[in-house]
Structures are given as structure tokens and as C-alpha cells.
Amino acid sequence: MSEEITTLELGTFSTMSFKLHPSVPLQMMEFYYRKKSTYMIGALLGHIESTHVSITNCYAIPLLQSEDDDSGEYYLDKDYHRKMYDLNRKVNPGETLVGWFSDLPEMDIEVAMFHQYFASKESHFTGKAHVFTQPLIVLVEPFSKKSIFGLRGFIHQSMSVCRDSFGIFQEVDLIYEFSKENTNEITPLFLDKTELKDQEKGNPFGLINLDNLEGQLKESQANVQKLLAYVKDVNAGKE
């Protein structure tokens, strides 16, 4: 006779929203192209509110490989993370650890192992009781079919059936957060006109428009060249 299920605990699914400052994806992009190991791992910093988490900063954490290890496995440089976190707290005391990011290809055992560390007190994660108890995971997909550089967010949820406990990773929306002061300047780097209208309506999205970014950078470079030429003319007495 099969055992009856007497307890089913589905846990509390996340109702928090997650807002990224536009500079964070750009930092991730730089870390990705500068990485020296197979994968990229980094910390997400920000502020925890009652209804949302704002991700305002990040930094990459080196992955080390033991000289005696032929397996090709890497481990996190925890000392580097601790030093970087402490230094950042001195400069930005309001920022705390809110999650981590990686370009690992999928949600698998490797993600779970890294997440176990970032969810511990050893990583400096404290969260907020009853509101935000698990760090955010952001997977970076630079060569996604949807975008050259796509971001996907996940939150770990604990569940239990009878006496067996396990967890799942719930995908969550990531929203780029633009202040009124910098919307006109920085928003076009990421979005086309259709996406701009969606952003004004508050619709979440998770992709960066690199074509727009490239065009804006070229335009900025051309303006700088014009400015330099004008300065040279002034110095030469032509203006």
C-alpha cells in the first residue's frame, strides 16, 4: 500500500520585483569579455525595500583552480569577495549583498553549489526577514538567440513533501530602473522606440539592444572628435 502524503508545503513564492540600474548589465558585459576562467561569477549589490530589490552595483569574483587538481573544476576566491565587499561598504555603506550573477549555461548542480555559498552568512548575505530571504541569481546569456546579451533572474524557493525537503528556482522578471534625470540620456543605449514605449508603461524586459548601444557610442565618439578639433582651432587662434 502506497504511503499517504500527509504534509505538502509549497513555500512562499516571491512577490518582490527586481530593478537593475542600467550600469549593472554594462559592467557584466565588461566582466564577461575580460574573464580568464571558463565561467564568470560575481556579486550583486543594492538595496532591499519592502516591495522590491534595487540592484545598483556589481563586481566579478575570480575563480581559482588548484594546481594539484586535474579535474578542471574551479572554486570561488572567497577572500577576494570579502575584501571587495568590505571596501565597497566603506564607499557605499547603504549597499548590501542582494545576489550573484554568472554565465553558467543553465540552472544545474553548479548553480546550486555556488548559490549555497551566496545564501550563507559567510558571503555577507543577510536579506530581509519574511520579505527577501534568498539572494537573487542572474544568469547572463551573451549569445542568446533572443539577444546578444540576455539576462534571466531566478529566486530559490524551498518546498517540502512529508519529511522530504527540496527546492526549486523560480524565474522572476528583471526590470531596468531609469531615474527621471537620466532617462533621456541613457535609455536609448538599451532600447529601441517600441521598447521605450513598453518601459514607459512599466512592462518588464530582460534584453539589451546592442545595436542602439553601438550607434550611441559612435555618435558620442564623433562629438568628442569635433570638440577636440574646435579646441585645437582655439589654441591655434583660428576661433
C-alpha positions in Angstrom: 0.0 0.0 0.0 1.4 3.4 -1.0 2.3 5.8 1.7 -0.2 8.7 2.1 1.0 12.2 1.7 0.1 13.9 4.9 2.1 17.1 4.5 2.5 19.3 1.4 4.4 22.6 1.9 4.8 24.7 -1.3 6.5 27.5 0.4 6.0 31.2 -0.3 6.7 32.3 -3.9 8.4 35.6 -4.4 6.2 38.6 -5.0 9.2 41.0 -4.9 10.2 42.9 -8.1 13.8 43.3 -9.1 15.1 46.5 -10.6 18.5 46.9 -12.2 20.4 50.1 -12.7 21.4 50.4 -16.4 25.1 50.4 -15.5 24.9 46.9 -14.0 24.4 45.0 -17.3 27.2 47.1 -18.9 29.6 46.1 -16.0 28.6 42.4 -16.5 29.4 42.7 -20.2 32.9 44.0 -19.4 33.5 41.3 -16.9 32.4 38.6 -19.5 34.9 39.8 -22.1 37.7 40.1 -19.6 37.2 36.8 -17.9 40.2 34.5 -17.7 38.4 31.3 -16.5 35.7 29.2 -18.1 32.9 30.8 -16.3 32.2 34.2 -14.8 30.9 34.6 -11.2 30.2 37.9 -9.5 28.3 39.6 -6.6 25.2 41.8 -7.0 24.9 44.8 -4.6 21.9 47.0 -3.9 19.1 48.0 -1.6 16.3 45.8 -0.2 12.9 47.6 0.2 9.6 46.1 1.3 8.3 45.5 -2.2 11.3 45.4 -4.4 15.1 45.0 -4.6 17.2 47.5 -6.4 20.5 46.2 -7.9 22.8 49.2 -8.2 26.3 47.7 -8.4 28.3 44.5 -9.0 31.8 43.1 -9.2 33.3 40.0 -10.6 34.9 37.4 -8.3 37.9 35.4 -9.6 37.6 31.6 -9.9 40.7 29.7 -8.8 41.9 26.3 -9.8 44.1 24.2 -7.6 47.5 23.4 -9.1 47.1 19.8 -7.9 43.6 19.4 -9.3 43.4 17.9 -12.8 39.6 17.8 -12.9 39.4 21.3 -14.4 37.0 22.4 -11.6 37.1 25.9 -10.2 36.3 27.3 -6.8 35.4 30.8 -5.7 38.0 33.2 -4.3 36.2 33.9 -1.1 39.0 36.1 0.3 38.7 38.4 -2.7 34.9 38.6 -2.3 35.3 39.5 1.4 37.8 42.3 0.7 35.8 43.7 -2.2 32.6 43.7 -0.2 34.3 45.4 2.8 35.8 48.1 0.5 32.5 48.8 -1.2 30.7 49.1 2.1 33.2 51.9 3.1 32.4 53.8 -0.1 28.7 52.9 -0.3 27.5 51.9 3.2 23.9 51.7 2.0 24.6 48.9 -0.4 24.4 45.3 0.7 24.7 41.9 -1.0 21.5 41.1 -2.8 22.5 38.3 -5.1 25.1 37.0 -7.6 25.5 36.6 -11.3 27.1 34.1 -13.7 27.3 33.0 -17.3 26.8 29.4 -16.3 24.7 27.8 -19.2 21.8 26.5 -17.1 20.3 26.0 -13.7 22.1 22.9 -12.6 24.1 21.5 -9.7 26.9 24.0 -10.3 24.5 26.9 -9.8 23.1 25.2 -6.7 26.6 24.8 -5.2 27.5 28.5 -5.8 24.1 29.6 -4.6 24.6 27.7 -1.3 27.6 29.9 -0.6 25.9 33.2 -1.6 22.9 32.3 0.6 25.1 31.8 3.7 26.2 34.4 6.2 29.8 33.7 5.1 29.1 35.6 1.9 27.6 38.6 3.9 24.1 38.0 2.7 21.5 39.0 5.3 18.4 39.6 3.3 15.3 40.8 5.0 13.1 38.6 7.2 9.8 37.5 5.7 10.5 39.6 2.6 13.7 38.7 0.9 15.3 35.6 2.4 17.2 34.2 -0.7 19.7 36.0 -2.9 18.8 36.8 -6.5 20.5 34.8 -9.2 21.1 36.5 -12.6 22.2 34.2 -15.5 23.9 36.1 -18.3 23.5 34.7 -21.8 25.8 36.7 -24.1 24.9 34.7 -27.2 21.3 34.1 -26.6 19.1 33.8 -29.7 16.8 36.5 -28.2 19.7 38.9 -27.7 23.5 39.2 -27.9 23.4 39.8 -24.1 20.3 38.5 -22.3 19.7 38.4 -18.6 17.5 36.0 -16.7 16.6 36.2 -13.0 15.9 33.4 -10.5 15.0 33.1 -6.8 15.4 29.8 -4.9 12.1 28.6 -3.2 12.1 25.9 -0.5 9.4 23.2 -0.7 8.7 20.0 1.2 6.5 16.9 0.8 6.1 14.8 4.0 9.5 14.8 5.6 11.4 15.4 2.3 12.7 18.9 1.6 13.8 20.2 -1.7 14.0 23.5 -3.6 13.2 24.9 -7.0 14.4 28.0 -8.8 11.6 30.4 -9.7 12.2 32.6 -12.7 11.5 36.3 -12.0 11.3 39.4 -14.1 14.2 41.9 -14.2 13.3 45.5 -14.8 15.7 48.2 -15.8 15.3 51.2 -13.5 15.8 54.6 -15.1 15.6 57.8 -13.0 13.8 60.8 -14.4 17.1 62.6 -14.6 19.0 60.1 -16.8 16.1 58.6 -18.9 16.7 60.7 -22.0 20.5 60.2 -21.9 20.9 56.5 -21.1 17.7 54.8 -22.1 18.4 54.9 -25.9 21.6 52.9 -25.2 19.4 49.9 -24.4 16.1 50.2 -26.1 14.5 50.9 -29.4 11.4 53.1 -29.8 9.0 50.2 -29.3 10.8 49.1 -26.1 10.9 52.7 -24.9 7.1 52.8 -25.0 6.9 49.5 -23.1 9.3 50.8 -20.5 7.1 53.9 -20.0 4.1 51.6 -19.4 6.2 49.7 -16.8 6.5 46.5 -18.8 9.5 44.3 -17.7 12.0 43.1 -20.2 15.4 41.5 -20.0 17.4 42.3 -23.1 19.9 44.9 -24.1 19.8 46.4 -27.6 23.5 46.4 -28.5 22.8 47.9 -32.0 21.5 51.0 -30.2 24.4 51.0 -27.8 26.9 50.8 -30.7 25.2 53.7 -32.5 25.2 55.9 -29.5 28.9 55.2 -28.8 29.8 56.1 -32.3 27.8 59.3 -32.1 29.5 60.2 -28.8 32.9 59.5 -30.3 32.2 61.8 -33.3 31.1 64.6 -31.0 34.3 64.2 -29.0 36.4 64.4 -32.2 34.5 67.6 -33.1 35.2 69.1 -29.7 38.9 68.3 -29.9 39.1 69.9 -33.3 37.4 73.0 -32.0 39.8 73.2 -29.0 42.8 72.9 -31.4 41.5 75.7 -33.5 41.0 77.9 -30.5 44.6 77.2 -29.3 45.8 78.0 -32.8 44.0 81.3 -32.9 41.6 80.3 -35.6 38.5 80.8 -33.5 
